Amino acid sequence: MGIIERFEDEYLEVSRSRATVRELLELFAGSILFVLVASGLAYVLLDGTVAFAVAGLLTVIFAITFVSQAYWSLTGRDDYTQ
């Protein structure tokens, strides 16, 4: 089994299971921390406007990710078992 097949198997295993509330909270906290660090670095290295744009873009991306994970935690991922 090659490395690509191992990654695929791990991805499918994680995707089949439902996310718990703890995992959702970890995702939420990690997202906030990531946005703060990334925008802070952008502010220091580039400019305040760029930092604001980075924070806004990352917030949108993580919000979509969080909503989709919350949806899949409620409904399950039975589509991967087929």
KOLLO-564806 format. One line per 3 residues: their letters; for each residue x, y, z of N, C-alpha, C, CB. Coordinates in steps of 0.05 Angstrom, whole numbers, padded with zeros to 5 digits, always signed. Glycine has a CB too. Layout:
N
a = X/Y/Z/X/Y/Z/X/Y/Z/X/Y/Z | ... .
//
This chain:
82
mgi = +00017/-00023/+00000/+00000/+00000/+00000/+00018/+00025/+00000/-00019/+00000/+00025 | +00013/+00042/-00019/+00029/+00067/-00021/+00019/+00088/-00002/+00029/+00077/-00049 | +00034/+00110/-00002/+00027/+00132/+00016/+00001/+00145/+00009/+00050/+00153/+00016 .
ier = -00005/+00147/-00017/-00031/+00159/-00025/-00054/+00143/-00016/-00032/+00162/-00056 | -00052/+00116/-00017/-00074/+00099/-00008/-00077/+00102/+00023/-00068/+00070/-00015 | -00055/+00105/+00037/-00057/+00108/+00066/-00071/+00134/+00073/-00029/+00108/+00079 .
fed = -00064/+00156/+00059/-00077/+00181/+00064/-00107/+00179/+00057/-00065/+00204/+00047 | -00113/+00166/+00036/-00142/+00162/+00028/-00157/+00147/+00050/-00144/+00148/+00001 | -00145/+00125/+00059/-00158/+00109/+00080/-00162/+00125/+00106/-00141/+00084/+00086 .
eyl = -00142/+00141/+00114/-00145/+00157/+00138/-00167/+00178/+00134/-00118/+00171/+00144 | -00167/+00191/+00110/-00187/+00211/+00105/-00215/+00199/+00106/-00183/+00224/+00077 | -00219/+00176/+00094/-00245/+00163/+00094/-00253/+00155/+00122/-00245/+00139/+00075 .
evs = -00234/+00145/+00138/-00240/+00137/+00165/-00249/+00161/+00182/-00215/+00124/+00178 | -00235/+00183/+00180/-00243/+00207/+00194/-00270/+00218/+00184/-00222/+00229/+00192 | -00274/+00217/+00158/-00299/+00228/+00147/-00323/+00211/+00154/-00296/+00230/+00117 .
rsr = -00320/+00185/+00158/-00343/+00168/+00164/-00354/+00174/+00192/-00335/+00139/+00163 | -00337/+00181/+00211/-00346/+00185/+00238/-00358/+00213/+00242/-00323/+00180/+00258 | -00375/+00214/+00261/-00388/+00240/+00267/-00369/+00256/+00286/-00415/+00236/+00281 .
atv = -00369/+00282/+00281/-00352/+00299/+00298/-00367/+00303/+00325/-00347/+00327/+00284 | -00351/+00303/+00346/-00363/+00308/+00372/-00362/+00338/+00378/-00347/+00292/+00394 | -00376/+00345/+00400/-00376/+00373/+00408/-00348/+00382/+00415/-00396/+00377/+00432 .
rel = -00333/+00365/+00427/-00305/+00372/+00435/-00289/+00378/+00409/-00292/+00349/+00451 | -00292/+00361/+00389/-00277/+00366/+00364/-00286/+00392/+00351/-00282/+00343/+00345 | -00312/+00398/+00352/-00321/+00424/+00341/-00310/+00447/+00357/-00352/+00424/+00341 .
lel = -00309/+00445/+00383/-00297/+00466/+00399/-00267/+00470/+00394/-00302/+00461/+00429 | -00253/+00447/+00390/-00225/+00449/+00383/-00221/+00462/+00356/-00213/+00421/+00383 | -00238/+00456/+00337/-00237/+00469/+00311/-00242/+00499/+00313/-00257/+00456/+00291 .
fag = -00262/+00506/+00329/-00268/+00534/+00333/-00246/+00549/+00346/-00294/+00537/+00350 | -00235/+00538/+00368/-00213/+00551/+00382/-00188/+00553/+00365/-00207/+00537/+00408 | -00182/+00532/+00351/-00159/+00532/+00333/-00162/+00552/+00310/-00154/+00504/+00321 .
sil = -00186/+00555/+00300/-00191/+00574/+00279/-00186/+00602/+00289/-00220/+00571/+00269 | -00196/+00608/+00313/-00193/+00635/+00324/-00163/+00641/+00328/-00208/+00638/+00350 | -00149/+00622/+00339/-00120/+00625/+00344/-00105/+00629/+00318/-00109/+00601/+00359 .
fvl = -00112/+00613/+00298/-00099/+00615/+00272/-00104/+00643/+00259/-00108/+00593/+00253 | -00128/+00652/+00260/-00135/+00678/+00249/-00119/+00700/+00263/-00165/+00684/+00250 | -00118/+00699/+00290/-00104/+00719/+00305/-00074/+00719/+00299/-00108/+00714/+00335 .
vas = -00062/+00696/+00298/-00033/+00694/+00292/-00027/+00703/+00263/-00023/+00665/+00296 | -00043/+00694/+00244/-00038/+00701/+00216/-00042/+00731/+00211/-00057/+00685/+00198 | -00063/+00742/+00223/-00067/+00771/+00219/-00046/+00787/+00234/-00096/+00779/+00228 .
gla = -00037/+00778/+00257/-00016/+00791/+00271/+00010/+00791/+00256/-00011/+00778/+00298 | +00017/+00768/+00244/+00041/+00767/+00227/+00038/+00785/+00202/+00046/+00738/+00218 | +00014/+00785/+00190/+00010/+00803/+00167/+00013/+00832/+00175/-00017/+00797/+00155 .
yvl = +00004/+00839/+00199/+00006/+00866/+00208/+00035/+00874/+00212/-00010/+00870/+00234 | +00050/+00856/+00225/+00078/+00862/+00230/+00094/+00863/+00204/+00090/+00842/+00250 | +00090/+00844/+00187/+00106/+00842/+00163/+00097/+00859/+00140/+00106/+00813/+00154 .
ldg = +00071/+00865/+00138/+00061/+00879/+00115/+00048/+00906/+00123/+00041/+00862/+00099 | +00022/+00905/+00129/+00008/+00930/+00134/-00018/+00923/+00149/+00003/+00945/+00108 | -00030/+00943/+00161/-00055/+00939/+00175/-00078/+00932/+00157/-00062/+00964/+00190 .
tva = -00078/+00944/+00133/-00099/+00937/+00114/-00097/+00909/+00104/-00098/+00956/+00090 | -00073/+00900/+00099/-00069/+00872/+00091/-00077/+00853/+00114/-00040/+00867/+00082 | -00070/+00860/+00138/-00077/+00843/+00161/-00107/+00841/+00164/-00064/+00855/+00187 .
fav = -00121/+00863/+00159/-00150/+00863/+00161/-00162/+00845/+00139/-00161/+00891/+00159 | -00150/+00846/+00115/-00160/+00829/+00093/-00154/+00800/+00098/-00146/+00838/+00067 | -00131/+00794/+00109/-00124/+00766/+00116/-00143/+00756/+00137/-00094/+00764/+00126 .
agl = -00148/+00772/+00158/-00166/+00763/+00179/-00194/+00758/+00168/-00167/+00784/+00201 | -00204/+00776/+00151/-00231/+00773/+00139/-00233/+00748/+00122/-00238/+00797/+00123 | -00213/+00743/+00105/-00213/+00720/+00087/-00212/+00694/+00103/-00190/+00721/+00067 .
ltv = -00194/+00693/+00123/-00192/+00669/+00139/-00217/+00664/+00156/-00168/+00671/+00157 | -00229/+00685/+00165/-00254/+00682/+00180/-00276/+00670/+00163/-00263/+00709/+00191 | -00278/+00679/+00139/-00298/+00667/+00120/-00293/+00638/+00115/-00299/+00683/+00094 .
ifa = -00267/+00632/+00110/-00260/+00604/+00104/-00265/+00586/+00128/-00230/+00602/+00096 | -00257/+00595/+00152/-00262/+00578/+00175/-00291/+00577/+00183/-00245/+00589/+00199 | -00307/+00597/+00178/-00335/+00596/+00183/-00349/+00575/+00166/-00348/+00624/+00179 .
itf = -00342/+00575/+00140/-00353/+00554/+00122/-00345/+00527/+00132/-00343/+00559/+00093 | -00319/+00523/+00139/-00310/+00498/+00149/-00325/+00489/+00174/-00280/+00499/+00154 | -00328/+00508/+00193/-00342/+00501/+00218/-00371/+00494/+00213/-00340/+00525/+00237 .
vsq = -00385/+00509/+00196/-00413/+00502/+00191/-00415/+00475/+00177/-00425/+00524/+00173 | -00398/+00469/+00158/-00399/+00443/+00145/-00393/+00420/+00164/-00380/+00442/+00121 | -00374/+00424/+00182/-00368/+00403/+00201/-00391/+00400/+00221/-00342/+00410/+00217 .
ayw = -00403/+00421/+00229/-00427/+00419/+00247/-00449/+00404/+00233/-00436/+00447/+00256 | -00453/+00410/+00207/-00474/+00396/+00192/-00468/+00366/+00191/-00477/+00408/+00164 | -00444/+00359/+00184/-00437/+00331/+00181/-00437/+00317/+00208/-00410/+00328/+00168 .
slt = -00432/+00332/+00230/-00433/+00319/+00256/-00462/+00312/+00263/-00421/+00337/+00278 | -00481/+00327/+00254/-00509/+00321/+00259/-00520/+00299/+00241/-00526/+00346/+00255 | -00512/+00299/+00216/-00523/+00281/+00196/-00507/+00256/+00193/-00527/+00294/+00170 .
grd = -00481/+00256/+00199/-00464/+00233/+00195/-00454/+00233/+00166/-00479/+00207/+00200 | -00436/+00215/+00160/-00424/+00214/+00134/-00429/+00186/+00121/-00394/+00220/+00135 | -00454/+00178/+00119/-00460/+00152/+00108/-00453/+00150/+00078/-00489/+00145/+00112 .
dyt = -00450/+00173/+00065/-00445/+00172/+00036/-00417/+00161/+00030/-00447/+00200/+00025 | -00399/+00160/+00050/-00372/+00150/+00045/-00371/+00119/+00048/-00353/+00162/+00065 | -00392/+00107/+00059/-00392/+00078/+00062/-00400/+00064/+00036/-00410/+00070/+00084 .
q = -00410/+00078/+00017/-00420/+00066/-00008/-00397/+00060/-00027/-00440/+00083/-00022 .
//
